[in-house]
Amino acid sequence: MELPGRVVFEDRVLVKVARQAAATASRAGGSRLAGDKLPDVEVELAGHRARVRARVASVWPEPAADVAARVRDAVRSDLERHVGVSVDDIVVTVAAVVPRETNGRQGERKVQ
């Protein structure tokens, strides 16, 4: 049985879904060294079609192209699967590079 009506998502929901996907895919989201500003995501929505711009951090020494491709795939997949919008374009910029995590904490050194 199909119910009448439709579901409408506010823009901030799309941004939140895309930001979470970008943070997870970049593997540097939530790093103290990347700061609270990354990942930074903007979503433009026209009907059921979206354009996304994402700025993310990368973990050294991973190639920026690999990070950008992984973020693009994750953002597209999550927006299409969870929100039901088609993504026409995603521009990913690797805006920072952070050191690889050591001892469970990002960028922290152990002093003996």
Secondary structure, DSSP 8 states (H G I E B T S, - for coil): ---SS-----HHHHHHHHHHHHHHHHS-TT-TTT-TT-SEEEEEEETTEEEEEEEEEEETTS-HHHHHHHHHHHHHHHIIIII--EEEEEEEEEEEEE---BTTBTT-----
